[in-house]
């Protein structure tokens, strides 16, 4: 499967109306002008992107979902964007730069040798700089493969199955499904939900899961470097306790 065809496969999972399709190539120069605050970021964009495509524009009149605006956010449309990355791409930073450069909430599909990845980012207006958009949080699926949980995730993305009160709740529905996939890769079970309490509980569990994984990794490094037997035993006991807490979290994911 080519990079562009893997992007197309993921786009198809959203079930967007044909009228929303744009299918226009975007020059990297435009992205550099909008999303490269430093010379280093400019180089990351130029060196890391092979092709950038504006795939679809999900506007209220086309998808039948009202726009959203409050004191800190304004969602007038949701853009679907596909990006083919080069092998040397600094993927994490590049994903953030693309989201930052586009003023709309984005369904960003990036692809490299490992497969297609979907990322989303909620945005808000900067408090002290009119017209500047700030990213609240980025979520990403990582490469989507043929596993059961990945396939369940793809089956849950269709526009018709999302909350449609406004573009913010629509985007939050997709956001929550990415988090559901992250949780499923730890628990083994994919559970899509739009219940706010359940989504928030899972979000907090994911944050704790990431924190515990990080702490375990640091403890393992310390244990390998520890010269004294007693110190090594104490560190291993701490690792075991953290691993037990990590296992208990699966029920909340």
C-alpha positions as CSV (number, residue, x, y, z in Angstrom):
1,X,0.0,0.0,0.0
2,X,1.4,3.4,-1.0
3,X,1.6,6.3,1.5
4,X,-1.2,8.2,-0.3
5,X,-3.5,5.1,-0.4
6,X,-3.0,4.5,3.3
7,X,-4.1,8.1,3.9
8,X,-7.1,7.6,1.6
9,X,-8.1,4.4,3.5
10,X,-8.1,6.3,6.8
11,X,-10.0,9.2,5.3
12,X,-12.7,6.8,4.0
13,X,-13.3,5.6,7.6
14,X,-14.7,9.0,8.5
15,X,-17.5,8.7,5.9
16,X,-17.4,12.3,4.9
17,X,-19.8,13.7,2.3
18,X,-18.3,13.9,-1.2
19,X,-19.1,17.7,-1.2
20,X,-16.5,18.1,1.6
21,X,-13.6,16.8,-0.5
22,X,-11.0,19.4,-1.5
23,X,-8.1,17.1,-2.6
24,X,-5.6,19.9,-3.0
25,X,-1.9,19.8,-2.6
26,X,-0.5,22.4,-0.2
27,X,2.9,23.9,-0.8
28,X,5.4,23.4,2.1
29,X,6.2,27.1,1.8
30,X,2.7,28.0,3.0
31,X,3.2,25.8,6.1
32,X,6.6,27.3,6.8
33,X,5.1,30.8,6.7
34,X,2.2,29.9,9.1
35,X,3.7,27.3,11.4
36,X,7.5,27.7,11.8
37,X,8.2,30.1,14.8
38,X,12.0,29.3,14.6
39,X,14.6,28.5,12.0
40,X,14.9,25.0,13.5
41,X,11.2,24.5,13.0
42,X,11.4,25.7,9.4
43,X,14.1,23.1,8.8
44,X,11.9,20.4,10.4
45,X,9.1,21.2,8.0
46,X,11.2,21.4,4.9
47,X,13.2,18.3,5.7
48,X,10.5,16.2,7.1
49,X,7.5,16.6,4.7
50,X,7.4,14.9,1.3
51,X,3.8,15.8,0.4
52,X,1.0,17.8,2.2
53,X,-2.6,17.5,1.0
54,X,-5.8,19.3,2.1
55,X,-8.2,16.4,1.8
56,X,-11.5,17.7,3.0
57,X,-13.3,20.7,4.7
58,X,-16.0,19.7,7.1
59,X,-18.2,22.9,7.1
60,X,-21.6,23.3,8.7
61,X,-23.5,23.6,5.5
62,X,-21.9,20.5,4.1
63,X,-22.0,18.1,7.0
64,X,-25.0,19.4,8.8
65,X,-23.3,20.3,12.1
66,X,-23.4,23.8,13.5
67,X,-20.3,25.9,14.1
68,X,-19.1,26.6,17.6
69,X,-17.9,29.7,19.4
70,X,-17.4,30.8,23.0
71,X,-14.9,33.1,24.8
72,X,-11.9,31.0,24.1
73,X,-12.6,28.8,21.0
74,X,-14.1,29.2,17.6
75,X,-14.7,26.1,15.4
76,X,-16.0,27.2,12.0
77,X,-14.9,24.0,10.2
78,X,-12.9,20.8,10.7
79,X,-10.1,20.3,8.2
80,X,-8.9,16.8,7.1
81,X,-5.2,16.9,6.1
82,X,-2.9,14.2,4.8
83,X,0.9,14.4,5.1
84,X,3.5,12.0,3.7
85,X,6.6,12.1,5.9
86,X,10.1,11.4,4.9
87,X,12.2,8.8,6.8
88,X,14.2,11.4,8.6
89,X,11.2,13.4,9.8
90,X,11.0,14.5,13.5
91,X,7.5,13.2,13.7
92,X,6.3,14.4,17.1
93,X,7.4,18.0,16.6
94,X,6.2,18.0,13.0
95,X,2.7,16.9,13.9
96,X,2.5,19.8,16.5
97,X,3.8,22.3,13.9
98,X,1.1,21.3,11.4
99,X,-1.7,21.5,13.9
100,X,-0.4,24.9,15.0
101,X,-0.2,26.3,11.5
102,X,-3.8,25.6,10.6
103,X,-6.3,27.7,12.5
104,X,-9.1,25.1,12.3
105,X,-9.3,21.9,14.3
106,X,-7.6,19.2,12.1
107,X,-7.9,15.5,11.4
108,X,-4.3,15.1,10.6
109,X,-3.2,11.8,8.9
110,X,0.5,11.4,8.7
111,X,2.1,8.4,7.1
112,X,5.6,6.9,6.9
113,X,7.2,3.5,6.6
114,X,5.3,2.2,9.7
115,X,1.8,3.1,8.5
116,X,-0.8,5.9,8.9
117,X,-1.2,7.8,12.1
118,X,-4.2,10.0,13.1
119,X,-3.7,13.0,15.4
120,X,-6.1,15.7,16.7
121,X,-5.5,18.8,18.7
122,X,-8.0,21.1,20.5
123,X,-7.1,24.8,20.1
124,X,-8.0,28.1,21.7
125,X,-7.4,31.7,21.2
126,X,-4.2,33.1,22.8
127,X,-5.0,35.3,25.8
128,X,-2.7,38.1,25.0
129,X,-2.2,37.9,21.2
130,X,-5.2,38.5,19.0
131,X,-5.5,36.1,16.1
132,X,-2.9,33.6,17.5
133,X,-4.1,30.0,18.1
134,X,-2.7,28.0,21.0
135,X,-2.8,24.2,21.2
136,X,-4.3,22.8,24.3
137,X,-3.5,19.1,23.8
138,X,-2.5,16.7,21.0
139,X,-3.6,13.1,20.9
140,X,-2.2,10.6,18.4
141,X,-3.0,7.0,17.5
142,X,0.5,6.0,16.5
143,X,0.7,3.7,13.4
144,X,-2.7,2.0,12.8
145,X,-2.3,-1.7,12.0
146,X,-4.6,-4.6,11.4
147,X,-5.1,-5.6,15.0
148,X,-8.7,-6.1,16.4
149,X,-8.6,-2.9,18.5
150,X,-7.3,-0.9,15.5
151,X,-10.1,-2.2,13.3
152,X,-12.7,-1.5,16.0
153,X,-11.3,2.1,16.2
154,X,-11.6,2.6,12.4
155,X,-15.2,1.3,12.5
156,X,-16.1,3.9,15.2
157,X,-14.9,6.9,13.2
158,X,-17.9,7.4,10.8
159,X,-19.3,11.0,10.9
160,X,-22.8,9.6,11.3
161,X,-21.8,8.0,14.6
162,X,-20.4,11.1,16.3
163,X,-22.0,13.6,18.6
164,X,-23.4,16.4,16.3
165,X,-24.5,19.2,18.6
166,X,-21.8,21.4,17.2
167,X,-18.3,21.2,15.6
168,X,-16.7,21.2,19.1
169,X,-18.7,18.2,20.3
170,X,-18.1,16.5,17.0
171,X,-14.3,17.0,17.2
172,X,-14.4,15.9,20.9
173,X,-16.1,12.7,19.8
174,X,-13.2,11.9,17.5
175,X,-10.8,13.0,20.1
176,X,-12.3,10.6,22.6
177,X,-12.1,7.8,20.1
178,X,-8.3,8.3,19.8
179,X,-8.1,8.1,23.6
180,X,-10.2,5.0,23.5
181,X,-7.7,3.4,21.1
182,X,-4.8,4.4,23.4
183,X,-6.6,2.8,26.3
184,X,-7.4,-0.3,24.3
185,X,-3.8,-0.9,23.4
186,X,-3.2,-1.3,27.1
187,X,-6.4,-3.1,28.2
188,X,-7.0,-5.1,25.0
189,X,-10.6,-3.9,24.7
190,X,-11.8,-1.0,22.6
191,X,-14.7,1.0,24.2
192,X,-16.0,4.1,22.4
193,X,-18.2,6.4,24.5
194,X,-19.4,10.0,24.4
195,X,-20.4,10.0,28.1
196,X,-18.5,13.0,29.5
197,X,-17.8,11.4,32.9
198,X,-16.5,8.2,31.4
199,X,-14.3,10.1,28.9
200,X,-12.8,12.3,31.7
201,X,-12.2,9.2,33.9
202,X,-10.4,7.5,31.0
203,X,-8.4,10.6,30.2
204,X,-7.2,10.8,33.8
205,X,-6.4,7.0,33.7
206,X,-4.4,7.4,30.5
207,X,-2.4,10.3,32.1
208,X,-1.7,8.1,35.2
209,X,-0.8,5.2,32.9
210,X,1.8,7.3,31.0
211,X,3.2,8.6,34.3
212,X,3.6,5.1,35.8
213,X,5.3,3.8,32.6
214,X,7.7,6.7,32.7
215,X,8.5,6.1,36.4
216,X,9.0,2.4,35.8
217,X,11.4,3.1,33.0
218,X,13.4,5.5,35.2
219,X,13.5,3.0,38.0
220,X,14.7,0.2,35.7
221,X,17.6,2.4,34.6
222,X,18.5,3.2,38.2
223,X,18.3,-0.5,39.1
224,X,20.7,-1.4,36.3
225,X,23.2,1.2,37.5
226,X,22.9,0.4,41.2
227,X,26.1,-1.2,42.5
228,X,24.8,-2.2,46.0
229,X,22.7,-5.3,46.4
230,X,20.4,-3.7,49.0
231,X,19.8,-0.6,46.8
232,X,19.0,-2.9,43.9
233,X,16.5,-4.9,45.9
234,X,14.8,-1.7,47.2
235,X,14.5,-0.4,43.6
236,X,13.1,-3.7,42.3
237,X,10.5,-3.6,45.1
238,X,9.5,-0.1,44.0
239,X,9.3,-1.3,40.4
240,X,7.0,-4.2,41.4
241,X,4.7,-1.8,43.3
242,X,4.5,0.5,40.3
243,X,3.9,-2.4,37.9
244,X,1.0,-3.6,40.2
245,X,-0.5,0.0,40.1
246,X,-0.1,-0.1,36.3
247,X,-2.0,-3.4,36.1
248,X,-4.8,-2.1,38.4
249,X,-5.3,0.9,36.0
250,X,-6.4,-1.4,33.2
251,X,-9.8,-1.7,34.8
252,X,-10.2,2.1,34.4
253,X,-9.0,2.1,30.8
